Amino acid sequence: MGGRGRAAPGRDDDDYSLVSPLVKYLLFLFNLLFWIIALVMVSIGVYARMMKHAEAALACLAVDPAVMLMVVGVLMFIITFCGCVGSLRENICLLQTFCISLTVIFMLQLVAGILGFVFSDTARGKVTHMINNAIVHYREDIDLQNMIDFGQMEFGCCGGVAYNDWSQNMYFNCNVSNPSRERCSVPFSCCIISKDKEVVNTMCGQGMQDLEYVAAGNHIYINGCIDKLVNWIHSNMFLLGGIALGLAIPQLVGILLSQILINQIKDQIVLQNYSAKHRSDPWS
């Protein structure tokens, strides 16, 4: 179908179309791009799930990241498939499915953002619970361990609320009956390490929970990661807003393009019905 809105002199109405090829193929390419991204997400999720064996360690997270990646990828794959086929075949049903799905997802994200802002204390409590669970399972999964170490070193913090939260872990617990060599210690990622040091002493957190607050502060980060994370969010609101806007714009573009194409297809159907009626009954 072409993109002409008015028939040329002497040309039949069936030879032109109200459907813009620019809108049609732009929507197709838009969906094709995200369809490929969805395939990549599903592949990564499946691979990560197959490689992951520490189920107990993942229990500290609300959702297994690999499973979440697969679910989001499959959902994205189905929606963009409807957009791809619907735009190429000019199928109103598929295009409406695509448009409604994007609208629902956009509204859910908007509601989640508002609820997260309104119930920030509840959200903070959930994050605290997740961090405490992660501390408990610290030694059970190398990926979880690396993630916690990275977070503590990046934010310059130790534990959830304070450094002595590490006593929740069976290896770092300060109970006198604890036979672990790491009793009353903290991970090396809690240590204040000079940037000029080329070799990191992984035993630098040994016995730090036995020290008083001020004395421990000379060797390790004593403040918890929750407050550090909240402060980071407050100081990077523009960055987070930009990320949210970056996620919203493609959805709004998809909704707009699909709605324009749906309206053009409906207009084309009306025109074709009108032409067919007058062709069969020229006196009407």
C-alpha positions as CSV (number, residue, x, y, z in Angstrom):
1,M,0.0,0.0,0.0
2,G,1.2,3.5,-0.7
3,G,1.0,6.6,1.4
4,R,-1.1,8.8,-0.9
5,G,-4.1,10.5,0.7
6,R,-5.9,11.5,-2.5
7,A,-6.3,9.5,-5.8
8,A,-4.7,10.8,-8.9
9,P,-7.0,11.8,-11.8
10,G,-8.4,8.8,-13.6
11,R,-7.1,6.3,-11.0
12,D,-9.3,3.9,-9.2
13,D,-9.8,4.3,-5.4
14,D,-8.3,0.8,-4.8
15,D,-5.0,1.9,-6.2
16,Y,-4.1,4.2,-3.3
17,S,-4.0,4.0,0.5
18,L,-4.6,6.2,3.5
19,V,-2.0,4.1,5.4
20,S,1.3,5.9,5.6
21,P,4.3,3.5,4.8
22,L,6.5,5.7,7.0
23,V,4.3,5.1,10.1
24,K,3.9,1.4,9.2
25,Y,7.6,0.5,8.7
26,L,8.8,2.8,11.5
27,L,6.5,0.9,13.9
28,F,7.8,-2.4,12.4
29,L,11.5,-1.4,12.9
30,F,10.7,-0.1,16.4
31,N,9.2,-3.5,17.4
32,L,11.9,-5.5,15.6
33,L,14.6,-3.8,17.7
34,F,12.8,-4.6,21.0
35,W,11.9,-8.1,19.7
36,I,15.7,-8.8,19.3
37,I,16.4,-7.3,22.7
38,A,13.7,-9.6,24.2
39,L,15.4,-12.6,22.7
40,V,18.7,-11.6,24.2
41,M,17.1,-11.1,27.6
42,V,15.5,-14.5,27.5
43,S,18.7,-16.2,26.4
44,I,20.7,-14.5,29.2
45,G,18.0,-15.4,31.7
46,V,18.0,-19.1,30.7
47,Y,21.8,-19.3,30.7
48,A,22.0,-17.7,34.2
49,R,19.3,-20.0,35.5
50,M,21.1,-23.1,34.2
51,M,24.4,-21.9,35.7
52,K,22.8,-21.1,39.1
53,H,22.7,-23.8,41.7
54,A,22.6,-22.0,45.0
55,E,18.9,-21.8,45.5
56,A,19.2,-21.0,49.3
57,A,21.3,-18.0,48.6
58,L,18.8,-16.6,46.1
59,A,16.1,-16.9,48.7
60,C,17.3,-13.6,50.1
61,L,16.0,-11.8,47.0
62,A,12.3,-11.1,46.4
63,V,12.6,-12.5,42.9
64,D,15.3,-14.6,41.2
65,P,17.0,-12.1,38.7
66,A,17.3,-14.9,36.1
67,V,13.6,-15.7,36.3
68,M,12.7,-12.0,36.3
69,L,14.8,-11.5,33.2
70,M,13.1,-14.5,31.5
71,V,9.6,-13.3,32.4
72,V,10.2,-9.8,31.2
73,G,11.9,-11.1,28.0
74,V,9.0,-13.4,27.2
75,L,6.4,-10.7,27.9
76,M,8.4,-8.3,25.8
77,F,8.8,-10.9,23.0
78,I,5.0,-11.5,22.8
79,I,4.1,-7.8,22.8
80,T,6.6,-6.8,20.2
81,F,5.7,-9.8,18.1
82,C,2.1,-8.5,18.0
83,G,3.5,-5.1,17.0
84,C,5.7,-6.5,14.3
85,V,3.1,-8.7,12.6
86,G,0.3,-6.2,13.2
87,S,2.2,-3.4,11.5
88,L,3.2,-5.5,8.5
89,R,-0.2,-7.2,8.0
90,E,-2.1,-4.0,9.0
91,N,-4.0,-6.1,11.5
92,I,-6.1,-4.0,13.8
93,C,-6.6,-6.7,16.4
94,L,-2.8,-7.3,16.9
95,L,-2.1,-3.6,16.9
96,Q,-4.8,-2.9,19.5
97,T,-3.3,-5.8,21.6
98,F,0.1,-4.1,21.3
99,C,-1.2,-0.6,22.1
100,I,-3.3,-1.7,25.1
101,S,-0.4,-3.9,26.5
102,L,2.0,-0.9,26.3
103,T,-0.6,1.4,27.9
104,V,-1.2,-1.0,30.8
105,I,2.6,-1.5,31.4
106,F,3.1,2.2,31.3
107,M,0.3,2.8,33.8
108,L,1.6,0.1,36.1
109,Q,5.1,1.6,36.1
110,L,3.6,5.0,36.9
111,V,1.5,3.6,39.8
112,A,4.5,1.7,41.1
113,G,6.6,4.9,41.1
114,I,3.9,6.9,42.9
115,L,3.4,4.1,45.5
116,G,7.1,3.8,46.0
117,F,7.3,7.5,46.7
118,V,4.2,7.6,49.0
119,F,5.1,4.5,50.9
120,S,8.8,5.1,51.1
121,D,9.1,3.9,54.7
122,T,7.5,0.5,53.7
123,A,9.8,0.3,50.7
124,R,12.8,1.0,53.0
125,G,11.6,-1.8,55.4
126,K,11.5,-4.3,52.4
127,V,15.0,-3.3,51.3
128,T,16.3,-3.7,54.9
129,H,14.8,-7.2,55.1
130,M,16.4,-8.1,51.8
131,I,19.8,-6.8,52.8
132,N,19.6,-8.7,56.2
133,N,18.7,-11.9,54.3
134,A,21.6,-11.3,51.9
135,I,23.9,-11.0,54.9
136,V,22.7,-14.3,56.3
137,H,23.4,-16.1,53.0
138,Y,26.7,-14.2,52.3
139,R,28.9,-17.3,52.2
140,E,26.5,-19.6,50.4
141,D,26.8,-18.1,46.9
142,I,29.8,-16.5,45.2
143,D,27.7,-14.3,43.0
144,L,25.8,-12.9,46.0
145,Q,29.0,-12.5,47.9
146,N,30.6,-10.5,45.1
147,M,27.5,-8.4,44.8
148,I,27.5,-7.5,48.5
149,D,31.3,-6.8,48.4
150,F,30.9,-4.5,45.4
151,G,28.0,-2.6,47.1
152,Q,29.9,-2.1,50.3
153,M,33.1,-0.9,48.6
154,E,31.2,1.3,46.2
155,F,29.1,3.0,48.8
156,G,31.7,2.9,51.6
157,C,29.4,1.1,54.0
158,C,29.1,-2.1,56.1
159,G,26.0,-4.1,56.9
160,G,22.4,-3.0,56.6
161,V,22.0,-0.4,59.4
162,A,25.5,-0.7,61.0
163,Y,28.6,-2.9,60.8
164,N,27.5,-5.2,63.7
165,D,24.6,-6.5,61.4
166,W,27.2,-9.0,60.2
167,S,26.7,-10.9,63.5
168,Q,23.5,-12.3,61.8
169,N,25.7,-14.4,59.6
170,M,26.7,-17.8,61.1
171,Y,30.4,-17.3,60.2
172,F,30.7,-13.8,61.6
173,N,28.4,-14.3,64.6
174,C,30.0,-13.1,67.9
175,N,28.6,-15.9,70.0
176,V,31.4,-17.4,72.1
177,S,30.3,-20.9,71.0
178,N,30.9,-20.0,67.3
179,P,33.8,-22.1,66.1
180,S,34.4,-20.1,63.0
181,R,37.8,-18.4,62.5
182,E,35.8,-15.3,61.3
183,R,33.9,-15.0,64.6
184,C,33.1,-11.3,65.3
185,S,34.7,-10.2,62.1
186,V,33.3,-8.4,59.0
187,P,34.1,-9.0,55.3
188,F,37.1,-7.3,53.8
189,S,34.8,-5.1,51.7
190,C,34.0,-3.2,54.9
191,C,37.6,-2.1,55.4
192,I,38.8,1.4,54.7
193,I,41.5,0.6,52.1
194,S,43.9,3.2,50.8
195,K,43.8,3.6,47.0
196,D,47.6,3.4,46.8
197,K,47.6,-0.2,48.2
198,E,48.1,-2.7,45.4
199,V,47.4,-5.8,47.6
200,V,44.2,-5.9,49.7
201,N,44.4,-7.6,53.1
202,T,41.3,-9.9,53.1
203,M,41.7,-10.4,56.8
204,C,41.5,-6.7,57.6
205,G,38.0,-7.1,59.1
206,Q,39.1,-9.7,61.7
207,G,37.6,-9.1,65.2
208,M,36.1,-5.7,64.2
209,Q,32.8,-6.4,65.9
210,D,34.6,-6.7,69.2
211,L,35.7,-3.1,69.0
212,E,33.8,0.0,70.1
213,Y,32.0,2.1,67.6
214,V,34.7,4.8,67.4
215,A,37.6,2.4,67.5
216,A,36.1,0.3,64.7
217,G,35.6,3.5,62.6
218,N,39.4,3.8,62.3
219,H,39.6,0.6,60.3
220,I,36.3,-0.1,58.7
221,Y,33.1,1.7,57.5
222,I,30.8,1.6,60.4
223,N,27.6,3.1,58.8
224,G,25.1,0.8,57.2
225,C,24.4,0.6,53.4
226,I,20.7,1.5,53.7
227,D,21.3,5.1,54.7
228,K,24.1,5.3,52.1
229,L,21.7,4.0,49.4
230,V,19.0,6.5,50.4
231,N,21.5,9.4,50.3
232,W,22.7,8.2,46.9
233,I,19.1,8.2,45.6
234,H,18.4,11.7,46.9
235,S,21.6,13.1,45.4
236,N,20.9,11.4,42.0
237,M,17.3,12.2,41.5
238,F,17.9,13.8,38.1
239,L,19.8,10.7,36.9
240,L,17.0,8.4,38.1
241,G,14.4,10.7,36.5
242,G,16.4,10.6,33.2
243,I,16.4,6.8,33.4
244,A,12.7,6.7,34.1
245,L,12.1,9.1,31.2
246,G,14.3,6.9,29.0
247,L,12.1,3.9,29.8
248,A,8.9,5.8,29.3
249,I,9.6,7.5,25.9
250,P,9.9,4.2,23.8
251,Q,6.6,3.1,25.3
252,L,4.9,6.4,24.5
253,V,6.3,6.3,21.0
254,G,5.0,2.8,20.5
255,I,1.6,3.7,21.8
256,L,1.4,6.8,19.5
257,L,2.6,5.1,16.3
258,S,0.3,2.1,16.8
259,Q,-2.7,4.4,17.5
260,I,-1.9,6.5,14.4
261,L,-1.6,3.3,12.3
262,I,-4.9,1.9,13.7
263,N,-6.7,5.1,12.8
264,Q,-5.3,5.1,9.3
265,I,-6.3,1.4,8.7
266,K,-9.8,2.1,9.9
267,D,-10.1,5.1,7.6
268,Q,-8.8,2.9,4.7
269,I,-11.5,0.3,5.5
270,V,-14.2,2.9,5.5
271,L,-12.9,4.2,2.1
272,Q,-12.8,0.8,0.6
273,N,-16.3,0.0,1.8
274,Y,-17.5,3.3,0.4
275,S,-15.8,2.6,-3.0
276,A,-17.2,-1.0,-3.1
277,K,-20.7,0.3,-2.4
278,H,-20.7,2.9,-5.1
279,R,-19.0,0.6,-7.6
280,S,-21.8,-2.0,-7.2
281,D,-24.6,0.6,-7.0
282,P,-23.5,3.7,-9.0
283,W,-27.0,5.3,-8.5
284,S,-26.9,5.3,-4.7
